[in-house]
Structures are given as C-alpha cells and as structure tokens.
C-alpha cells in the first residue's frame, strides 16, 4: 500500500510538473504572438501609407480609369479594420474582416501597379518608382513578419489543443494571417 501511495504521488507530481510546463509554454507563446502581431500591425500600417503615397504621386494625367478616391477609401477601410485588432486580445472575426479588406486593397493596388508598369511615362518617374520599390520592400517585410507571427500562433493553437489545462480568459485565440495575395503580386514582379 505504501508503494501504491508513493506511485500515485509520483504520478501526481509528474502531472503537476507537466501542466506547469505547458502553462509556462502557453504564456511564452502567447507573449510572442502578441509581440509579433503588434509588429505585423505596424508593418501593415506602413504599407497602407506607401499605397497612399503611390496614389498621390501619380499625376492627374495618369490613366483616366484610375479611381484615386476609390483606392483611398479601400485603404482607409483596411486601415480602420486593422486598427480594431488588439494584439493582446485578438478576435478571429476582426482578423477575418481585416483580411477581406486587405485582399480588396491588394487587388486594387496590383491593378494600379500593372497599369503603371505598362505606361513608360510613369514607370520611370522617380517618386512613382520609389513608392513601388518601397511597396515591394514592405511586402517582403510583411511576409517575413507574417511567417513569424503565424508560426507562433500555430504553435500556441497546437499546444492549447493538446493541453489538459482549462484556458484562462486572458488567453485569446491567435488566428493565422493569410497574406499570400500581396506576396503573390510581389513575387510575380520579381
């Protein structure tokens, strides 16, 4: 009987240690995801600024079909949607809403850049080329930051699913960002 009690005590301590380790790992992954999401938001905001500068750098004689105001509205909507995402308490529905707005902005911007690249007068303009280069650089940085965030978010989700711990309210669900729309456009120009 003493051996059986000792055995159960060892198993109980082992379980407590395992739960403590998982809890600590969840906290670490949560903090890492919060930091990465905050940095990703900053990078996305910078890209919105570059898109606005690109639209403003085009003279009024540019493609008459170009809807400068529509681009501004789409960009502002994406920015407003991004601002609702709190890295400390991410909400999956807010992230999905932002991603749909960001896809719309990506498509519109990609069409604009395609139009610029086919027009010799504008694709050689220094300010325009600087904006396009800045956009390419921002897209690369966002791609890298998205990968870092997504890896920590996936690790957090996986550990959370396999954990026997009851999740405290402060642990939010970190949703993966799907940024391939921008990155696909960036890779096609390379």
Secondary structure as UniProt FT lines:
FT   HELIX           2..57
FT   TURN            60..61
FT   TURN            64..65
FT   HELIX           68..83
FT   HELIX           87..89
FT   HELIX           92..118
FT   HELIX           120..123
FT   HELIX           126..162
FT   TURN            169..170
FT   HELIX           180..189
//
